[in-house]
């Protein structure tokens, strides 16, 4: 008669299966912790930026512009935020409480990129354009270069197709 002692030695195959299950559960927990953050309360729109499409959350109120991407630990590769200023103005951006390295394209009312800043996490240095802008588009650092966009290029900023994010 065999004993069902829980401390009895298990077979190597059972140990491998147990290890695989534990590893899978640990990975699932890590993946959930690493899920990207988006603000579900903001409208989003896809913008054609160079040869890529950037999905941006629209920050158009004083409060959403003030908070921006602060306190987020991650962001999907092809996501960002667009800040809308009406009327166009010279603005200053910094990285207080921002954990993600960002590039910011400062865009005039006609869609011309007038300045691109590369901003480091938690750096409170001001980044400002040389002239008034209607929009500032923040994306993961290096995004505009990867999309083939430089100062002087145009971005078609059409916010008319903005939609609420899917749950």
ABEGO torsion letter per residue (X at the ends): XBBABAABBBBAAAAAAAAAAAAAAAAAAAAAAABBBBBAABBBBBBBBEABBBBBBBBABAAAAAAEABGBABBBAABBBBBBBOBBBBBBBBABGBABBBBBBBBBAAGBBABBBBBBBGBABBBBBABBBABBBBBBBGAAAAAGBBBGBBBBBBAAABBBBBX
